[in-house]
Amino acid sequence: MGDDPMHVMMRQIMALFDEYQSKENAKHVLRALKENARQGFWNGSLPPIGYRVVAAEQRGAKVKKKLEIDPLHAETVRLIYRLALHGDGAKGQMGVKNIVSHLNRNPIFTRDGGRWGIGQVHRILTRRTYMGEHEFNKRAKSKELKPVSEIVVVPVPPLIDRETFDAVQALLKARHPTVTRSAVISGPTMLTGLIHCAKCGGAMTIRTGKGGRYRYYACSMKARQGPTACEGMAVPMDKLDDLVASHLEDQLLQPERLETILATVLDRRQERSERQHERIGELNRRAAESEARLKRLYDAIEAGVADLHDPALKGRIDGLKAIRDQAKADAARAQAMLKNSGSKAVTPQMVRTFAETARRRIRLEGGGYRRDHLRALAQRVEVADGEVRIMGSKSRLLQVLTAKNSVNSVPTQGLKWRMGWDSNPR
């Protein structure tokens, strides 16, 4: 075609038809992929770590595929969730960065034999596939989330239970900077980030009176949006701080009360220990089975039944070695974690010592309170008319109780500033 107006118009019309046909093809392909996903089949691409693609059924010339658990890497995924929720036995719950450091230090490699990164671990901890719900068609090509109505949930074998997944999501959300700012942890006010208005659920913040002589906890919703949002209330800060600390001292930090509260948690801990024993036995059986298969292959080679130079045989031997070595390493790590948790058995003497030390250390000698200790015992305080509700996690309390040096090892978080002027991104 030439460059005259007629030919230019013809090229534009043909380009429009090509674009239309391309979009129609994409629409029909996506519809077929979504239908395939609704039937529970895998549409291709690399599966999530911990899974592998296997043939499910034959439909004419097409082979339909599904995901199944990959025994070689499934234990690594379970380990990541255990570290996030329970720690390694010597420490408390781990964040994403600490998990990455733990995996790379041990060393536990990725599926490709490389080192772990923060993004990889975070994707594993937030991917619903691992609790049995793989989401297909979740994002567009621009990486933007699609509407929920466009997402197809594909059932897959779960690697973890829903309770574990939900608990990890709650931990990740609580640690997110947009939810819990660093100032909440390191600021001077004892109940910052913990105290909420029971009427509206909003946070209560500091208000001052008489030029700063008096300080109050007041409902932030009322302060920002007026009495139509919440009737609100204001409570003297010193009075409420002393009330919360005194209640923890007199009611929670008593040996008999602690034993009662932790009874159900210790029962669940025993159940986890039993499941861990079962998992170790399964890993040892897997290693022994792989070793036996290797021995049979070696015997076949020695007898001349199998050809040593056969590429398929070499791949089979390498695969069995990898399964055996991975199973042994996973069993050793699980055994070490079980040993560490077993050495943290809670005794009546430990509970009494913890209660006495915590009561003594929750208050500072010159007045005031140890905020880090209080936050280890209570994670939310709600103020209503005539009552104050103090809420905390039994699992968190048990971790503090069994940590090294007990109450002296409550988790703290401080600000870590970068030195370079250009290393603090705005």
N, C-alpha and C positions, 0 to 999 in steps of 0.2 A: 504493500500500500504506500501511497505517496503522502505528502505533507499538506495537501490541500484540505480545506475545512470538511469536505465530505468524508475523506478517509480518516481524519482525526475523530469525527463523530462516530464512525463505524468502529474504530478501535475502542472508544470509550464504552459504546454499547456492548461490545463483546467482553470487555473487562467486567462490566456490571453483571452480565450473564454468568461469567466464570465465578465471580464472587458469590452470586446467589447460589450456584450449584455447589460451591465449596461449603457454604453454610448449611445447605440442605443435607449434604453428605455427613457433615459433623453432627447435625441433629439426629439423623438416623443411626449413626454409629453410637452416639451417647445413649440413645434409647435402648439399643441392643445390649450395651454394656450394663446399663442399669437393670435391665430384665435379667441378665445373667447373674448379677449380684443378688437380686431378690431371690433367685433360686439357690443361693448359697455357694456359688462358684467363684473362683478367683479369676480376675480379669487380666492378670499379667503383672509385670513390673517386679522389682525385687521385694520379697516378703519382709516383714519386720523381723529383726533379730530375735531368735527364739522359735521361729517357725520355718517350715520348708514347704515347697509346693509339691504335691503328689497328684497323680492321675486319679480321678474319681470315677468316671464312667465314659463310655464311648457312645457318641451320637453321630452315626454316619461316619464321615471322614474326620470329624472333630473330636478331640479328646478334652473333656471337661475336667478342670482341675480344682482342687481345694487346698486349704492350708491344714497342716498337722504340726504338732509340737516337735521341734528339733531337739532331740536329747542332748546334742552337743553343746548348745548354747542356752537352753531353757533355764538351767540352774543359775547362769550368770544374771539373767533377768530377775529371777526370784531373789538372788542375793542383793541386787540393787534396791529392790523394794524393802527387803529386811533391813538394810543399812539405813534407809530413809525413815523407817518406822521405829526400829528398835536399836540401831547402832550395831557396832561390832562386838559388843560384850564388855569392852573396856571404856567406851564412851557412850554418851546418850545419842539421841537421834541426829543423823547427819544431814547436812544440806547438800545441794548438788555439787558444789566445789569439793567438799570433803569426800563425797562418794567417788568423784573422778580421781582424786589423789589416792584414795584407798585402792581403787582398781589398778591404777598405773604403778603403784608402789609394790603390789604383791608378787608378781605382776599377773593381771588377768587381761587378756587381749580382746580386741573386737573380733567380729566375724572375719574380717580381712587380715587379722594378725597385727593390726596397728594399735596405737594408744587411744585411750578414751578422751573425749572432749566434753565440755559443759553442755553443748547443744545436743549431743547424742544421748547423754544421760537424762536430760530434761525431757526429750521426746519420749523416751521409754517410760518415764514416770507419769507422763500426762496422756499417753496413748491408750484409748479405751479398748483397743484390740486385745490387750493382755488380760482383760477381765471377760473376754468372750464376745465383744461387740466391735467388729471392724467397720469403720465408717467409710463408705465409698462415695465419691463425688462430693467430698466435703469442701474443697477449695477450687476456685477457678484458676485459669492459667496465670492470672495476675496475683495469685496467692491470697486473694480475698475470700473470706468465708461465704459460702452459699447459704440460702435460706434452709431452714431445717426440713422443709417439705421436699427439697431436692436431694437430701442425703439418704442413702440406702444403707441400712445396718445389716451387715453380713455376719451371721453367727459362726464363730470359730471356737476351737477348743480353748478354754481359759487356762492361762498360766498362773493367775492369782485369783483370789475371791474378791467379790465386790466390796466387802467390808474393808479389806486391806487397801484397795484402790481409792475408796472414798476417804479413808483416813489420811492417805498420802496427799490427796488433793487439798484437804483441809490444812495440812501442814504447809504445803507450798503456798497456799493463799495467805496464810497467816504471816509467812516470812516475806511476802512481796513488799517492796518499798512503798507502793501506793496504798498498802493496807496498814502496815506498821512501819512508820518512819524511824530513822535512826535516832532522832531526838526523843522519841517515845522511850527508847531503851536507855539512853544516856542522859536524859534531862534530869533536873533536880526534883521534880514533883513525884511523890511516891506512887500515886495511882494513875498517872498519865497513861492513856492507852488501855487501861483496864476498866475504868469507871464509866457506866452508862446510865442513862435515864430509863427507869423501868416503864414510864408511861409511853414513850415514843421509840425507845431503843437507840436513840442518838447518843453520841459521846458527850460527856460532861467535861468542860474545860475550865480553866482558872479565870475567875473574875476578882477584881480587887475593889476595896472601898476605903474611904478616908485617906486618900493619897497613898495607897499601898499598905496601910497599917493592917488591914484585914484582908484575908484571902478566902475565896469561896470556890467550891465546885458548883458550876451552874450548867444547865442544859444548853448545849450549843444550838439545837434546833430552835428553841425559843429566841436565843440571841440573834440568830440569822434571819428567821422568818416570822418572828412575832408570836403572840399568844395563840393565833389561829392554828399554828403548826403543832404546838405543845403548850400545855399550861405551865410546864417546867417547874423547877424548884432550885433553890440555892442552899448549899450545906457548908458550914464552916469547914475549911480544909483541915485544920488541926484536930478538930473534934472527930471528923470522919476517919482520918488517918489513924488516930488513937483507937477508935472503935474497931476498925478492921484488924489492926495489929493485936489488940487485946483479945478479940474473938479467936484469932488463929492460935494465940498462945494458950488460952484457957480451954478451947473446945477441940481444935484439931490436933495440936501438938501434945497430946496425951497418949501414952503407950497403948492403953486399951482401945482408944478411939482409932488410932492408926492401924492396929491389927484388924479391927472390924472393917475399916474402909478398904484395906488392901487384900482382904480374904478372897474376893472374887477375881482380882487381878492376878493373884498368885495361882489360883486355880487355872486361869487361862494360860499363864506362863508354863504350868506343868503340861497342859495340853500341847502347847507349842513345842515343848521339849520332847514329848512323845512323838509328835509328827517329825521333828528333826531326826530322831533316832530312826524312824522309818525311812526317811529320805536318804540318810547315810547308808542304811542297808541296801536300798535300791541302787545307789551309786556304786557301792562295792560289788553288787551282783552284776551291774553293767560292765564294770572294769574286768571282773573275772570272766564274764561271758566273752568279751572281746579278746581277752588273753587266750581263752580256749580256742576261739576261732582262728586266731593267729597261729597257734600251735598246730592246728589241723592243716592249715595252709602250708606251714613249713614242712610238716610230715609228707604232704602231697608232693612238694617240690623235691624232697630228698628221695622219695620213692619213684620219681620220674613221671608221676601222673600229671603234674602241672608244669607248664613252661615258665621258667623264671623270667624270660625276656618278654612275656606277654604283657602289653601295656595295661590291659584290663586288670590283670593280676596285681601289677604294681600299684594301680590306683586303689584296688581293694585293700591291700596291705596298709597303704598310707592312711586310708580312711579308718580302718580298725585301730591303728596305732593312735590316731588323733582322738577317737572316742575313748580308748582306754586311758590315755594320758589326761584328757579333760575330766573324765569321771574320777580318777584318782585325785586330781587337784581339787575338784569340787568337794569330794568326800573329806579331804584333809582340812579344807577351810571350814566346812560345816562342823567337823569334829572340834576344831579349835574354838569356834564360836560357842559350841555347846559346852565345852570345858570352861570357857570364860564365864558364861552365864551360870554354870553350875557352881562356880566359886563365889558367886554373888548371892548365895542363899541368905534369905532374911531370917534372922534369929531374934528372939525376944530381947536379948541384950543389945543387938544392933538397933532395934526400934527404940528402946529406952535411951540409948546414947544419942541417937538422932534427935529425939524429942527434947532432951535436955539441952543439947548444943544449939538447936534451932531456936528454942525459946530465949537462950542467952544471947545469941548473935543477931536476932531480928531487930534489936534496938541498939543504937549507937551509944557509946558512953557519954558523949557530950549532948545527947538529945537527938531526936530524929530516928530514922529507920534504915535498915539495909534493904534497898529496893530490889537488888538481885535475889536476895533470899525470899522476899515476899512474893516475887513473880514466879519463883519455883513452886510455891504452894498454892497460889490462886491465879487464875488467868482471866477472870471477869468478875466485876463487882457491879451490881445493879442497885440503884437507890430508888425507893418508892416512899410514899407517905407512911411514915411510922415503921418502916423496915428496910433492912439492907441485906441483899442476897449475895453471898460469896460463892463463886463456882470455880472448880478446878478439875484437873485431869488426874485420875488415879494412876494412869500409866506414867505420867510425868512425875508424880510424887514417888512412885516406885523407883524410877530412874535416879532421882536425886538421892533416895535412900541407899541405893546400892552402888552409887558412884564412888570412885576412889576418894578417900578422905571425907566421904559422906557429905555433910552440909557445906563443907568448904569448897566443894566442887560444883556448886550450882552453875548452870550455864550463864555466861554473861556475853554481852556484845558491846564493843566500843567502836568509836569512829577511827578509821584508818585512812589518813589523808595521804594522797600522792604528793611527792616532793616537787615535781616539775610543774611550772606554771601552766604548761600546755598539755598536761596529762590529766586534767580534770575536765572532761567534756561537758559543755553546757547543754 
